[in-house]
Amino acid sequence: MKLNTIYYIYSKAELNKKMKEKKMELSKEKVQAYTALYLNNVECTKNEEFIKLYTNDFQYGEVVKERLSNKSEGAKLEVELIDNAYEALGDIKLRLDFEKLEEEINKKRIELEDKDKELIEKGFDLSDIPKTIEALKSQGIKIKSLYTSNLKEHKNNPIVKPIYERMKIQDEISTYENLKKFQKDGFIIPQVRLWGSLSGRIITHSPSTQNFPKYYKDYILPLRENETCYELDIKAAEIVALAYLAKEDEIFRLIAKKKDIYKFMFSSIFGKSELEVTEEQRSLMKELSLAINYGIGMTKIAEIINNSGISKKKVYEEEAKGIKSKYFKLFPNIEEYLEKIKEADVLRTDQGFEIEVEPSYRNMAFPAQNYITTVMKLLLEHLKDKKQQIVNVVHDSLWISIPEGELEMFKNLMEQLVIQMIPEEYHSSNIELVKISKLGGK
């Protein structure tokens, strides 16, 4: 949808009527979410021109909210979720120990210098990016840029590996320097998109607090004295949500038996004892299962395996096809369900709101992601009175800063929502639904 079409969402008469009836107090976060849903276009709500138009006078957003709510009962429920999530995230902030983290980053800066010297000795000067890309292409490695997201596919190639490692270090330093620009007295207050993707995920930005390097968790500080920070994470969130939606009972049987789902998958597909499956192989299987569930093609699946460094011989598309076939033999209901989603021209959120789409494999991630997003928004709805304790939201996990004795309440609340994904016959199996990790410590 072109940006200029947003001017026709409301009429001047409607707007004047609204202004006379009542003075509305809307936030830009709410307006972004309403209009992303109303226009079925998340990208336009990230546009600066759009943001200025819709958030300088919030009464514009009130018209959109009313029209959206009147679309259907599902739309009304999504609006309620947006409003409640906004209220719960009204005080979201996290605190980092920048002094100690600076020591870690200084080590990274030294490491970066060493990597640059190493690469220059190998004939790669990363200060000339086009030349480096051409040099890689001359050796059969086709990449569009030196972003880590592009290099990752080839990270186990001996030529690319040191470049990938170098750029990853650069990303970590850049993340830190960006965070320092936004921090005030060690506190970081991100902005929030309450409908930040097609599936409705909550996205933090300016700065993003959802893509930290893992070691950043060691430097999270409690928001107040006598508090401790924890991460509450829904275990195997997307595969469990997908199993619930597809009525794939095999996933729940495995969980009830205390099986590690991804080790079981790797063992069944690659013919290795579950006890012998390594953490690297488990991580590969997790990546592969997501890729298959997202409809990724055979070339990409083969690349994932080849770039993992786990396979002794190169895997080609035919073998990748066999791996995908074995995966869906384990979970036939998931295959049938995802095929229907891929062919659908209308997607329905968990709350019943209908979104028109072009049929595509790209929509296959929608149902599970939207279900987990709804669980997280419902959790936030229940935590409005505890909003000062919310530190961060990362897709399927919640970070909190709490006094001693409150952890069980947060865990129980999250489990009550998550257990709704589990068929009733497995409720007595004492399934671990939420993983708790302590944040900070360095």
C-alpha positions, 0 to 999 in steps of 0.5 A: 500500500502506498503511503499517500493512501493513509490520508483517506482513512478518515474524513474531515467531518469524522475528525471534527466530530471526534474532536468535539465529542471528546479529547482523546489521549493516544500514544504513538505506540498505540497508533502504530499498532492500530494502523498496522492492523487497519491497513494490513501494512506494518512497514508503512508504520515504520515510515517517518512521514507516516509517524509524523502524520499519525502521532502529531495529532492523536485524534487521527488515531482514534478514528482508525481505532474505532474503524478497526474495532468495528471490523469484527469481534476479533479486531476488537479483541486485538485492540484490547490486547494492544491497549493492555500491552501498552499499559503494562509496558508503560514503564519498561526499562532495563539497567546495564552495568556499563562499567563492567561491560566496557571492560568486556567490550575493550577486549573485543576492540583488541580482538577486532584489531587482531582480526584485521591484521590477520585478514590483511595478511590473507589479502582481505582489507575490510576497509574496502568492502566492494573489493572484498566482496569481489575477492570472495566471488572470485573464489566462488562465494557469492554474497551481497554484503559483509553483514553478518546475516549474509556471511552466516550462511558461509561461516564454516567456509575456511575463507569466510570464517575469519571475516564472519568472526571479525564482522560479528565482533564489530556488530557487538561493539556497534551494539554497545556504542549504540546503547551508550547513546541511549542510556541515562545513568545506566538505564535504557528505555526503548520504544515499542512497536505493539504490532511490529510484524505480520504476526503481531510481535512486540518489537523494541527499537531506539534502541533494540533490546531484543538482539543482545549478544548472550553475554549481555545477560551477565551485565543486567542489573536490578532496577532497584535495591533488594531486587533480582532480575530473572528471565522467564522463557516459554520452553520450545515455544514455537514448536509447541504452539505449532503442535497445538494448532496442528493437533500434532500429538506426537510432540506432546507425547515426547514432552510428557516423556521428558524427551528433548524434542530436538535431540529426538528429531536429530536421532530419528532423522540422522540415525544417531542415539539420542544420548550421543547427540551433541549440543551443536547437533541439537542446535542444528536440528532446532535451526532445521526444524524452524527452516522446514516449518517456515517453508525454506527451500531445499537449497537453503536446507542443504546450505544450513547443514553444510555450513554447520560443519557437522556433516563430513560430506557435502549435502545436496538438494536431494538429500535435503529433500529426504531430511524434510520428508523424514521430519514430516514423517515424524509429524504428519499433522504439522505438514498438513496444517502448514500446507493449508497455511501456505495456500491460504489467502486469509490468515486468522489471529488467535483472537479471530482477526482476519488478515488478507494475504497473498498465498505464500510459504512466507506466511507459514511462520504466522500461526505459531508466532501469533499464538505465542505473541498473544500469550505474551500480550495476555501475560502483560495484561495480567501484569499491568499492576506490576509494570514497574518490574518489567525489564524486557520482552523478547518474543517468547520470554519476559525479563523482570526485576523483583524482590525475593518471594515474587518469582513464583507468582510470575512463573505460575501466571505464565504457566497458567497461560502456556498450559492452554497449549497442552492437551488436557490429558498431559496436564498431569505429566508435570511438564516443564513449561517455563524455564527460569534463568537468573540475569546478571552476576558479573 
